[in-house]
């Protein structure tokens, strides 16, 4: 932040703006309960303030201690720093407490509204959710800008931590446009960029003029510095910025998804201090996609693919995997699970006497693979990437401690149909993922001639039902009324609810939808609803 501030200062900038809780990262979650953590935040705000000299000021997001006993112990604050010290503090008013957001757990809402006067301008400083109360079903009884507009500000600055989802870019720009139109003011919006475990922040900081027109936009999925000049409420962009729109970004859906997943992997590894990834490469589309994303995020030299064939593996599973690894320049090796699986069978032979081969033996194969991959991870310092997709995660079509193990779930928020679509997008200019991987029928290959369709309905139907239930929160009657078979709907919804216990033990899922499994979807394991 200091490096960016000094760069801005050398360019003659008067004010540099950083995002919400930029000092500590978002979400800091229960780190916020440690006094030491909050003290480190305070110290770093002061350190940044010491660089706000020679005509430059900064707006910096950080938690701060609530000075009064009543209420929560902290505020989510925006510090205005100038002349080497804190000049003004704006606290966040609207504290989201839905999906992945849990701010009211930690923060007290603001109840005082004052604009900031700086170099002849009046600034209405707001924090993320403070601008999101303009809709037909508002979540809050108060809207901060309704108070701030009474003080005749010249423009709005909003510092944000708005996580990426497949539809968020368009929604976000609509929110900014509505604020500009309602208050007849330009909106300067500054968003986070990076990853925080499961959440991806896509950047896209932008400027909307008083007529609601998007006039400048910073880069998505990478850091950027957007410079503009404000004169009498009019904004002039000073550096060349390619302006897109929410609609255009929506048309780039799979480009955005790919960028988000790559950023999510890279940030997860960087923040944990790891560089190398390992995964089991089955010859199927899910592991193929994860291998591609990992090689792009970390570099092919830092990714290891392990082929783990069994007696039920088809020849093309091996050949397709090898072809993909060679296309990506990723090192690979083959380790048969037959000896491991046979050892387990022999160990349990007397206990399983006179019982048929079935699901237990299928799971033993999957867990044999998990043991080998985790052993490689432990021995050589890899992080194991999980390759389970959202459709499988939803209905429990996976083996706990087997194919569900890993440190990070890369595609756990992509339905199977979206996995196919993303792979086709990746192959749109040249074939990277072998075409046979995209065209063959999905199979776990844990018994002779096994197909996913033996256990699950067609993914085109399954994913539509899952979307209505998971993302749209529709009940069985509503989904059936949408034209789906009653027995199938009830079966699928029961599978989703019955497998919550598995999802509680799954790796963190990179979030790219409005409702991902994990922290943003909280349902009881033992609840009887639809079970």
TISELUM-168848 format. One line per field, with one value per residue (C-alpha): residue in three letters; z, y, x. Coordinates in nm, 3 decimals, padded with zeros to 5 digits. Each point is the difference from the previous one (the first is absolute). Example, Ala and Ser with C-alpha at 12.3 -4.5 7.8 and 13.67 -1.06 7.14 Angstrom:
aa = c(ALA / SER)
pz = c(00.780 / -00.066)
py = c(-00.450 / 00.344)
px = c(01.230 / 00.137)
//
This chain:
aa = c(UNK / UNK / UNK / UNK / UNK / UNK / UNK / UNK / UNK / UNK / UNK / UNK / UNK / UNK / UNK / UNK / UNK / UNK / UNK / UNK / UNK / UNK / UNK / UNK / UNK / UNK / UNK / UNK / UNK / UNK / UNK / UNK / UNK / UNK / UNK / UNK / UNK / UNK / UNK / UNK / UNK / UNK / UNK / UNK / UNK / UNK / UNK / UNK / UNK / UNK / UNK / UNK / UNK / UNK / UNK / UNK / UNK / UNK / UNK / UNK / UNK / UNK / UNK / UNK / UNK / UNK / UNK / UNK / UNK / UNK / UNK / UNK / UNK / UNK / UNK / UNK / UNK / UNK / UNK / UNK / UNK / UNK / UNK / UNK / UNK / UNK / UNK / UNK / UNK / UNK / UNK / UNK / UNK / UNK / UNK / UNK / UNK / UNK / UNK / UNK / UNK / UNK / UNK / UNK / UNK / UNK / UNK / UNK / UNK / UNK / UNK / UNK / UNK / UNK / UNK / UNK / UNK / UNK / UNK / UNK / UNK / UNK / UNK / UNK / UNK / UNK / UNK / UNK / UNK / UNK / UNK / UNK / UNK / UNK / UNK / UNK / UNK / UNK / UNK / UNK / UNK / UNK / UNK / UNK / UNK / UNK / UNK / UNK / UNK / UNK / UNK / UNK / UNK / UNK / UNK / UNK / UNK / UNK / UNK / UNK / UNK / UNK / UNK / UNK / UNK / UNK / UNK / UNK / UNK / UNK / UNK / UNK / UNK / UNK / UNK / UNK / UNK / UNK / UNK / UNK / UNK / UNK / UNK / UNK / UNK / UNK / UNK / UNK / UNK / UNK / UNK / UNK / UNK / UNK / UNK / UNK / UNK / UNK / UNK / UNK / UNK / UNK / UNK / UNK / UNK / UNK / UNK / UNK / UNK / UNK / UNK / UNK / UNK / UNK / UNK / UNK / UNK / UNK / UNK / UNK / UNK / UNK / UNK / UNK / UNK / UNK / UNK / UNK / UNK / UNK / UNK / UNK / UNK / UNK / UNK / UNK / UNK / UNK / UNK / UNK / UNK / UNK / UNK / UNK / UNK / UNK / UNK / UNK / UNK / UNK / UNK / UNK / UNK / UNK / UNK / UNK / UNK / UNK / UNK / UNK / UNK / UNK / UNK / UNK / UNK / UNK / UNK / UNK / UNK / UNK / UNK / UNK / UNK / UNK / UNK / UNK / UNK / UNK / UNK / UNK / UNK / UNK / UNK / UNK / UNK / UNK / UNK / UNK / UNK / UNK / UNK / UNK / UNK / UNK / UNK / UNK / UNK / UNK / UNK / UNK / UNK / UNK / UNK / UNK / UNK / UNK / UNK / UNK / UNK / UNK / UNK / UNK / UNK / UNK / UNK / UNK / UNK / UNK / UNK / UNK / UNK / UNK / UNK / UNK / UNK / UNK / UNK / UNK / UNK / UNK / UNK / UNK / UNK / UNK / UNK / UNK / UNK / UNK / UNK / UNK / UNK / UNK / UNK / UNK / UNK / UNK / UNK / UNK / UNK / UNK / UNK / UNK / UNK / UNK / UNK / UNK / UNK / UNK / UNK / UNK / UNK / UNK / UNK / UNK / UNK / UNK / UNK / UNK / UNK / UNK / UNK / UNK / UNK / UNK / UNK / UNK / UNK / UNK / UNK / UNK / UNK / UNK / UNK / UNK / UNK / UNK / UNK / UNK / UNK / UNK / UNK / UNK / UNK / UNK / UNK / UNK / UNK / UNK / UNK / UNK / UNK / UNK / UNK / UNK / UNK / UNK / UNK / UNK / UNK / UNK / UNK / UNK / UNK / UNK / UNK / UNK / UNK / UNK / UNK / UNK / UNK / UNK / UNK / UNK / UNK / UNK / UNK / UNK / UNK / UNK / UNK / UNK / UNK / UNK / UNK / UNK / UNK / UNK / UNK / UNK / UNK / UNK / UNK / UNK / UNK / UNK / UNK / UNK / UNK / UNK / UNK / UNK / UNK / UNK / UNK / UNK / UNK / UNK / UNK / UNK / UNK / UNK / UNK / UNK / UNK / UNK / UNK / UNK / UNK / UNK / UNK / UNK / UNK / UNK / UNK / UNK / UNK / UNK / UNK / UNK / UNK / UNK / UNK / UNK / UNK / UNK / UNK / UNK / UNK / UNK / UNK / UNK / UNK / UNK / UNK / UNK / UNK / UNK / UNK / UNK / UNK / UNK / UNK / UNK / UNK / UNK / UNK / UNK / UNK / UNK / UNK / UNK / UNK / UNK / UNK / UNK / UNK / UNK / UNK / UNK / UNK / UNK / UNK / UNK / UNK / UNK / UNK / UNK / UNK / UNK / UNK)
pz = c(00.000 / 00.081 / -00.331 / -00.186 / 00.203 / -00.085 / -00.367 / 00.006 / 00.178 / -00.274 / -00.253 / 00.182 / 00.144 / 00.279 / 00.135 / -00.030 / 00.101 / 00.119 / 00.051 / 00.296 / 00.288 / -00.229 / 00.296 / 00.130 / -00.296 / -00.039 / 00.167 / 00.304 / 00.186 / 00.357 / -00.027 / 00.084 / 00.350 / 00.077 / 00.157 / -00.140 / -00.353 / 00.041 / 00.146 / -00.303 / -00.224 / 00.193 / -00.020 / -00.376 / -00.054 / 00.182 / -00.210 / -00.318 / 00.142 / 00.043 / -00.380 / -00.061 / -00.027 / -00.266 / -00.119 / -00.028 / 00.211 / 00.022 / 00.080 / 00.164 / 00.122 / 00.341 / 00.311 / 00.299 / 00.366 / 00.103 / 00.256 / 00.201 / 00.211 / -00.144 / -00.321 / -00.188 / 00.070 / -00.354 / -00.296 / -00.366 / -00.085 / -00.276 / 00.118 / -00.174 / 00.039 / -00.079 / 00.129 / 00.165 / 00.221 / 00.019 / -00.093 / -00.020 / 00.058 / -00.174 / 00.140 / -00.200 / 00.058 / -00.172 / 00.118 / -00.224 / 00.178 / -00.281 / -00.219 / 00.051 / 00.192 / 00.379 / 00.095 / 00.276 / 00.192 / 00.050 / -00.082 / 00.139 / -00.264 / -00.053 / 00.105 / -00.083 / -00.350 / -00.110 / -00.335 / -00.025 / -00.126 / -00.182 / -00.243 / -00.076 / -00.047 / 00.219 / -00.006 / 00.096 / 00.124 / 00.019 / 00.054 / -00.232 / 00.124 / 00.081 / -00.369 / -00.038 / 00.165 / -00.320 / -00.109 / 00.023 / 00.316 / 00.206 / 00.282 / 00.215 / 00.130 / -00.058 / -00.306 / 00.078 / -00.319 / 00.091 / 00.296 / -00.171 / -00.299 / 00.237 / 00.037 / -00.376 / -00.085 / -00.341 / -00.055 / 00.166 / 00.083 / 00.083 / 00.128 / -00.033 / 00.044 / -00.256 / -00.078 / -00.351 / -00.119 / -00.349 / 00.012 / 00.246 / -00.251 / -00.172 / 00.332 / 00.150 / -00.292 / 00.018 / 00.370 / -00.075 / -00.288 / 00.220 / 00.267 / -00.256 / -00.144 / 00.336 / 00.151 / -00.325 / 00.098 / -00.148 / 00.180 / 00.040 / 00.092 / 00.132 / 00.033 / 00.142 / -00.226 / 00.104 / 00.181 / 00.362 / 00.040 / -00.181 / -00.107 / -00.315 / -00.039 / -00.364 / 00.018 / -00.272 / 00.189 / -00.206 / -00.039 / -00.082 / -00.092 / 00.139 / -00.289 / 00.093 / -00.290 / 00.058 / -00.110 / 00.131 / 00.121 / 00.146 / -00.089 / 00.121 / 00.184 / 00.033 / 00.189 / -00.174 / 00.067 / -00.151 / -00.005 / -00.053 / 00.066 / 00.172 / -00.079 / 00.125 / 00.012 / -00.348 / -00.050 / -00.259 / -00.039 / -00.019 / -00.096 / -00.289 / 00.130 / -00.210 / 00.087 / -00.007 / 00.133 / 00.218 / -00.310 / -00.176 / 00.307 / 00.018 / -00.357 / 00.120 / 00.270 / -00.043 / -00.050 / 00.335 / 00.166 / -00.128 / 00.122 / 00.341 / 00.053 / -00.109 / 00.236 / 00.281 / -00.034 / -00.027 / 00.304 / 00.214 / -00.066 / 00.037 / 00.334 / 00.141 / -00.126 / -00.229 / -00.365 / -00.116 / -00.068 / -00.056 / -00.122 / -00.120 / -00.376 / -00.086 / -00.369 / 00.081 / -00.065 / 00.361 / 00.073 / -00.351 / 00.071 / 00.341 / -00.151 / -00.263 / 00.258 / 00.238 / -00.271 / -00.103 / 00.360 / 00.124 / -00.315 / -00.146 / 00.167 / 00.341 / -00.067 / 00.027 / -00.156 / 00.132 / -00.201 / 00.237 / -00.213 / 00.131 / -00.168 / -00.103 / -00.165 / -00.376 / -00.236 / -00.115 / 00.359 / -00.004 / -00.354 / 00.037 / 00.327 / -00.153 / -00.302 / 00.224 / 00.223 / -00.310 / -00.147 / 00.321 / 00.058 / 00.341 / 00.146 / 00.071 / 00.134 / 00.023 / 00.324 / -00.017 / 00.295 / -00.051 / 00.265 / 00.252 / -00.074 / 00.013 / 00.334 / 00.141 / -00.138 / 00.150 / 00.336 / 00.007 / -00.173 / 00.312 / 00.115 / -00.341 / -00.053 / -00.212 / -00.087 / -00.363 / -00.162 / 00.033 / 00.110 / 00.282 / -00.244 / -00.235 / 00.287 / 00.099 / -00.346 / 00.027 / 00.349 / -00.129 / -00.242 / 00.280 / 00.217 / -00.283 / -00.094 / 00.362 / 00.052 / -00.302 / 00.137 / 00.343 / -00.133 / -00.261 / 00.128 / -00.252 / 00.063 / -00.130 / -00.223 / 00.022 / -00.332 / 00.114 / -00.188 / 00.148 / -00.136 / 00.172 / 00.318 / 00.008 / -00.015 / 00.184 / -00.308 / 00.139 / 00.261 / 00.322 / 00.068 / -00.360 / -00.301 / 00.234 / 00.183 / -00.071 / 00.119 / -00.244 / -00.204 / -00.333 / -00.190 / 00.288 / -00.102 / -00.366 / -00.101 / -00.230 / -00.298 / 00.074 / 00.017 / -00.356 / -00.113 / 00.155 / -00.160 / -00.340 / 00.056 / 00.084 / -00.322 / -00.212 / -00.169 / 00.011 / 00.151 / 00.342 / 00.171 / -00.223 / -00.174 / 00.118 / 00.359 / -00.096 / -00.197 / 00.198 / 00.251 / 00.359 / 00.219 / 00.340 / -00.135 / 00.331 / -00.141 / -00.345 / -00.259 / 00.264 / -00.112 / 00.207 / -00.156 / 00.189 / 00.323 / -00.112 / -00.243 / -00.311 / 00.105 / -00.214 / 00.212 / 00.330 / -00.020 / -00.076 / 00.304 / 00.218 / -00.114 / 00.092 / 00.342 / 00.096 / -00.165 / -00.027 / 00.326 / -00.163 / 00.184 / -00.152 / -00.100 / -00.189 / -00.179 / -00.098 / -00.126 / -00.224 / -00.195 / 00.170 / 00.096 / 00.357 / 00.103 / -00.147 / 00.174 / 00.337 / -00.049 / -00.095 / 00.281 / 00.251 / -00.130 / 00.044 / 00.359 / 00.099 / -00.107 / 00.196 / 00.235 / -00.288 / -00.101 / 00.355 / -00.042 / -00.356 / -00.086 / -00.032 / -00.330 / -00.221 / -00.026 / -00.344 / 00.040 / 00.213 / 00.221 / 00.037 / 00.233 / 00.312 / 00.215 / -00.197 / 00.024 / 00.355 / 00.054 / 00.280 / -00.055 / 00.214 / -00.122 / -00.120 / -00.272 / -00.323 / 00.146)
py = c(00.000 / 00.236 / -00.088 / 00.088 / 00.319 / 00.114 / -00.078 / 00.208 / 00.281 / 00.007 / 00.039 / 00.307 / -00.175 / 00.179 / -00.302 / -00.376 / -00.238 / -00.360 / -00.257 / -00.110 / -00.150 / 00.020 / 00.005 / -00.344 / -00.166 / -00.104 / -00.194 / -00.006 / -00.200 / -00.096 / 00.157 / 00.308 / -00.140 / 00.022 / 00.329 / -00.058 / -00.020 / 00.325 / 00.171 / -00.107 / 00.153 / 00.328 / 00.006 / -00.051 / 00.274 / 00.235 / -00.127 / 00.081 / 00.340 / 00.091 / -00.019 / 00.229 / 00.314 / 00.256 / 00.045 / -00.357 / -00.153 / -00.358 / -00.183 / -00.334 / -00.272 / -00.153 / -00.126 / 00.232 / -00.024 / 00.134 / 00.273 / -00.054 / -00.301 / -00.044 / -00.201 / -00.217 / 00.048 / 00.102 / 00.214 / -00.078 / 00.331 / 00.216 / 00.220 / 00.330 / 00.065 / 00.330 / 00.211 / -00.308 / -00.088 / -00.115 / 00.291 / -00.167 / -00.342 / -00.126 / -00.316 / -00.246 / 00.033 / -00.302 / -00.327 / -00.297 / -00.323 / -00.237 / -00.259 / 00.036 / 00.327 / -00.002 / 00.359 / 00.051 / -00.274 / 00.246 / 00.358 / 00.273 / 00.197 / 00.368 / 00.256 / 00.330 / 00.145 / 00.262 / 00.079 / 00.053 / 00.336 / -00.016 / 00.247 / 00.171 / -00.316 / -00.162 / -00.378 / -00.239 / -00.295 / -00.332 / -00.362 / -00.278 / -00.103 / 00.363 / 00.046 / -00.329 / 00.092 / 00.127 / -00.274 / -00.105 / -00.205 / 00.197 / -00.190 / 00.308 / 00.278 / 00.270 / 00.097 / 00.196 / 00.208 / 00.132 / 00.169 / 00.098 / 00.162 / 00.265 / 00.136 / 00.062 / -00.228 / 00.035 / -00.373 / -00.342 / -00.226 / -00.359 / -00.238 / -00.361 / -00.367 / -00.136 / -00.367 / -00.138 / -00.212 / -00.085 / 00.284 / 00.243 / 00.230 / 00.095 / 00.028 / 00.218 / 00.241 / 00.029 / 00.091 / 00.271 / 00.132 / 00.019 / 00.196 / 00.245 / 00.059 / 00.034 / 00.246 / 00.166 / -00.052 / -00.181 / -00.323 / -00.103 / -00.367 / -00.187 / -00.378 / -00.265 / -00.214 / -00.343 / -00.311 / -00.078 / -00.380 / -00.069 / 00.355 / 00.170 / 00.378 / 00.101 / 00.368 / 00.192 / 00.330 / 00.260 / 00.347 / 00.072 / 00.356 / 00.188 / -00.124 / -00.363 / -00.062 / -00.217 / 00.223 / -00.187 / -00.348 / -00.152 / -00.349 / -00.314 / -00.277 / 00.200 / 00.305 / 00.334 / 00.373 / 00.211 / 00.376 / 00.271 / 00.368 / 00.142 / 00.359 / 00.142 / -00.345 / -00.090 / -00.285 / -00.020 / -00.328 / 00.056 / -00.343 / -00.217 / -00.243 / -00.253 / 00.038 / -00.309 / -00.039 / -00.245 / -00.145 / -00.046 / -00.165 / -00.225 / -00.113 / -00.087 / -00.227 / -00.285 / 00.229 / 00.155 / -00.339 / -00.123 / 00.318 / -00.026 / -00.364 / 00.060 / 00.298 / -00.204 / -00.279 / 00.241 / 00.205 / -00.308 / -00.135 / 00.336 / 00.081 / -00.346 / 00.016 / -00.302 / -00.021 / -00.355 / -00.182 / -00.364 / -00.165 / -00.333 / 00.002 / -00.247 / 00.062 / 00.168 / 00.357 / 00.124 / -00.085 / 00.117 / 00.345 / 00.025 / -00.096 / 00.272 / 00.265 / -00.102 / 00.008 / 00.347 / 00.126 / -00.147 / -00.081 / -00.352 / -00.061 / 00.026 / -00.250 / -00.379 / -00.228 / -00.354 / -00.268 / -00.260 / -00.280 / -00.306 / -00.317 / 00.190 / 00.292 / 00.022 / 00.033 / 00.343 / 00.126 / -00.048 / 00.121 / 00.307 / 00.093 / -00.032 / 00.207 / 00.277 / 00.006 / 00.026 / 00.279 / 00.200 / -00.086 / -00.148 / -00.286 / -00.318 / -00.347 / -00.314 / -00.189 / -00.296 / -00.037 / -00.375 / -00.106 / 00.246 / -00.103 / -00.371 / 00.048 / 00.160 / -00.279 / -00.263 / 00.178 / 00.004 / -00.334 / -00.188 / 00.286 / 00.041 / -00.373 / -00.096 / 00.362 / 00.120 / 00.258 / 00.334 / 00.362 / -00.080 / -00.139 / 00.293 / 00.240 / -00.203 / 00.064 / 00.372 / 00.008 / -00.190 / 00.287 / 00.251 / -00.171 / 00.005 / 00.362 / 00.117 / -00.195 / 00.174 / 00.332 / -00.061 / -00.132 / 00.267 / 00.309 / 00.013 / 00.129 / -00.252 / 00.161 / -00.145 / -00.062 / -00.049 / 00.210 / 00.167 / -00.258 / -00.282 / 00.203 / 00.077 / -00.358 / -00.166 / -00.179 / -00.032 / -00.188 / 00.173 / -00.046 / -00.113 / 00.219 / 00.268 / 00.059 / 00.291 / 00.344 / 00.203 / -00.078 / 00.171 / -00.073 / -00.076 / 00.299 / -00.104 / -00.230 / -00.287 / 00.169 / 00.314 / -00.212 / -00.115 / 00.357 / 00.138 / -00.274 / 00.075 / 00.368 / -00.093 / -00.205 / 00.273 / 00.110 / -00.323 / -00.345 / 00.000 / -00.251 / -00.312 / -00.015 / -00.356 / 00.126 / 00.237 / -00.254 / -00.324 / -00.086 / 00.091 / -00.296 / -00.056 / -00.332 / -00.180 / -00.306 / -00.157 / 00.225 / 00.255 / 00.328 / 00.303 / -00.042 / -00.330 / 00.198 / 00.349 / 00.153 / 00.171 / 00.296 / 00.242 / -00.080 / -00.048 / 00.335 / 00.192 / -00.150 / 00.061 / 00.362 / 00.063 / -00.157 / 00.123 / 00.343 / 00.094 / -00.170 / -00.139 / -00.267 / -00.334 / 00.123 / 00.297 / -00.216 / -00.258 / 00.283 / 00.108 / -00.322 / -00.259 / -00.352 / -00.014 / -00.321 / 00.120 / 00.338 / -00.157 / -00.251 / 00.267 / 00.238 / -00.282 / -00.089 / 00.361 / 00.023 / -00.349 / 00.076 / 00.317 / -00.196 / -00.065 / 00.365 / 00.104 / -00.206 / 00.106 / 00.243 / 00.373 / 00.068 / 00.293 / 00.207 / 00.115 / -00.009 / 00.185 / -00.309 / -00.229 / -00.296 / 00.083 / 00.312 / 00.176 / -00.285 / -00.102 / -00.284 / -00.258 / -00.350 / -00.164 / 00.206 / -00.204 / 00.244 / -00.201 / -00.292)
px = c(00.000 / 00.286 / 00.165 / -00.322 / -00.036 / 00.352 / -00.056 / -00.319 / 00.184 / 00.264 / -00.284 / -00.133 / -00.305 / -00.191 / -00.191 / 00.055 / -00.278 / 00.036 / -00.274 / -00.209 / 00.203 / 00.303 / 00.239 / -00.105 / -00.170 / -00.363 / -00.146 / 00.229 / -00.265 / 00.095 / 00.344 / -00.206 / -00.052 / 00.374 / 00.110 / 00.349 / -00.140 / -00.194 / 00.307 / 00.206 / -00.268 / 00.017 / 00.380 / -00.009 / -00.258 / 00.239 / 00.291 / -00.192 / -00.099 / 00.368 / 00.033 / -00.298 / 00.209 / 00.088 / -00.357 / -00.127 / -00.276 / -00.125 / -00.320 / 00.075 / -00.236 / 00.071 / -00.179 / 00.013 / -00.092 / -00.342 / 00.089 / -00.321 / -00.093 / -00.350 / -00.032 / 00.246 / 00.369 / 00.099 / -00.094 / 00.067 / 00.161 / 00.142 / 00.289 / 00.070 / 00.373 / 00.173 / 00.289 / 00.150 / -00.296 / -00.364 / -00.226 / -00.339 / -00.160 / -00.314 / -00.158 / -00.208 / -00.373 / -00.153 / 00.152 / -00.087 / -00.082 / -00.094 / 00.172 / 00.379 / -00.039 / 00.003 / 00.077 / -00.255 / 00.183 / 00.287 / -00.095 / -00.220 / -00.197 / 00.073 / -00.261 / 00.175 / 00.024 / 00.251 / 00.159 / 00.376 / 00.125 / 00.331 / 00.160 / -00.328 / -00.207 / -00.261 / 00.030 / -00.280 / 00.206 / -00.186 / 00.101 / -00.124 / -00.347 / -00.080 / -00.093 / -00.190 / -00.329 / -00.166 / -00.237 / -00.363 / 00.064 / 00.256 / 00.172 / 00.053 / -00.224 / 00.264 / 00.205 / 00.321 / -00.005 / -00.345 / 00.172 / 00.326 / -00.176 / -00.140 / 00.356 / 00.033 / 00.295 / 00.171 / 00.048 / -00.025 / 00.293 / -00.086 / 00.269 / -00.105 / 00.074 / -00.243 / 00.075 / -00.022 / -00.287 / -00.123 / -00.255 / 00.158 / 00.172 / -00.323 / -00.189 / 00.273 / 00.001 / -00.377 / 00.025 / 00.256 / -00.210 / -00.312 / 00.187 / 00.140 / -00.347 / -00.175 / 00.247 / 00.116 / 00.364 / 00.299 / 00.092 / 00.364 / 00.003 / 00.306 / -00.016 / 00.231 / 00.215 / 00.128 / -00.113 / -00.081 / -00.029 / -00.329 / -00.089 / 00.128 / 00.007 / 00.009 / 00.097 / -00.180 / 00.020 / -00.185 / -00.145 / -00.363 / -00.098 / -00.300 / -00.216 / 00.074 / 00.239 / 00.307 / 00.289 / 00.306 / 00.078 / 00.315 / 00.119 / -00.172 / 00.187 / 00.324 / 00.120 / -00.038 / 00.025 / -00.279 / 00.062 / -00.260 / -00.050 / -00.307 / -00.104 / -00.331 / -00.156 / 00.121 / 00.246 / 00.278 / 00.188 / 00.376 / 00.134 / -00.116 / -00.257 / -00.186 / -00.366 / -00.217 / -00.350 / -00.182 / -00.165 / 00.334 / 00.150 / -00.304 / 00.066 / 00.353 / -00.145 / 00.245 / 00.298 / -00.091 / -00.046 / 00.336 / 00.172 / -00.169 / 00.096 / 00.359 / 00.025 / -00.156 / 00.256 / 00.292 / -00.105 / -00.068 / 00.347 / 00.172 / -00.160 / 00.081 / 00.357 / -00.033 / 00.105 / -00.076 / -00.327 / -00.086 / -00.318 / -00.129 / -00.054 / -00.274 / -00.053 / -00.331 / -00.101 / 00.007 / 00.364 / 00.093 / -00.146 / 00.168 / 00.337 / -00.036 / -00.095 / 00.278 / 00.266 / -00.116 / -00.008 / 00.327 / 00.195 / 00.015 / 00.335 / -00.170 / -00.280 / 00.018 / -00.263 / -00.031 / -00.180 / -00.149 / -00.145 / -00.182 / -00.119 / -00.314 / 00.181 / -00.044 / 00.294 / -00.116 / 00.003 / 00.376 / 00.063 / -00.224 / 00.172 / 00.346 / -00.101 / -00.135 / 00.309 / 00.222 / -00.217 / 00.043 / 00.365 / -00.085 / 00.206 / -00.194 / 00.050 / -00.207 / -00.061 / -00.236 / -00.236 / -00.046 / 00.254 / -00.142 / -00.358 / 00.086 / 00.175 / -00.313 / -00.218 / 00.229 / 00.000 / -00.379 / -00.064 / -00.101 / -00.223 / -00.167 / -00.043 / -00.303 / -00.085 / -00.018 / 00.227 / -00.176 / 00.018 / 00.242 / 00.255 / -00.052 / 00.072 / 00.307 / 00.143 / -00.065 / 00.155 / 00.303 / 00.053 / -00.048 / 00.263 / 00.255 / -00.064 / 00.015 / 00.322 / 00.154 / -00.126 / 00.156 / 00.329 / 00.070 / -00.183 / -00.284 / -00.351 / -00.251 / -00.264 / -00.349 / -00.179 / -00.362 / -00.257 / -00.309 / -00.244 / 00.189 / 00.049 / -00.372 / -00.126 / 00.289 / 00.133 / 00.351 / 00.200 / 00.092 / 00.373 / 00.032 / -00.070 / -00.142 / 00.328 / 00.233 / 00.103 / -00.210 / -00.309 / 00.063 / -00.323 / -00.235 / -00.215 / -00.030 / -00.282 / 00.095 / -00.164 / 00.205 / 00.317 / -00.070 / -00.076 / 00.319 / 00.209 / -00.153 / 00.084 / 00.360 / 00.018 / -00.164 / 00.324 / 00.199 / -00.041 / 00.163 / -00.227 / -00.018 / -00.336 / -00.062 / -00.009 / -00.283 / -00.203 / 00.020 / -00.270 / 00.098 / 00.097 / 00.161 / 00.144 / -00.035 / -00.177 / -00.034 / -00.171 / -00.101 / -00.158 / -00.107 / -00.344 / -00.036 / -00.035 / -00.100 / -00.249 / 00.131 / 00.215 / -00.204 / -00.305 / 00.183 / 00.177 / -00.319 / -00.171 / 00.306 / 00.021 / -00.363 / 00.048 / 00.349 / 00.026 / -00.367 / -00.110 / -00.313 / -00.197 / -00.107 / -00.347 / 00.146 / 00.257 / -00.261 / -00.223 / 00.290 / -00.048 / 00.219 / -00.104 / -00.132 / 00.176 / 00.329 / -00.020 / -00.068 / 00.281 / 00.256 / -00.095 / 00.021 / 00.347 / 00.112 / -00.121 / 00.115 / 00.358 / 00.057 / 00.227 / 00.238 / 00.013 / 00.090 / 00.319 / 00.080 / 00.284 / -00.076 / -00.176 / 00.105 / -00.319 / -00.111 / -00.379 / -00.250 / -00.043 / 00.299 / 00.026 / 00.197 / 00.002 / -00.274 / -00.254 / -00.075 / -00.244 / -00.008 / 00.134 / -00.267 / -00.298 / -00.297 / -00.110 / -00.048 / 00.197)
//
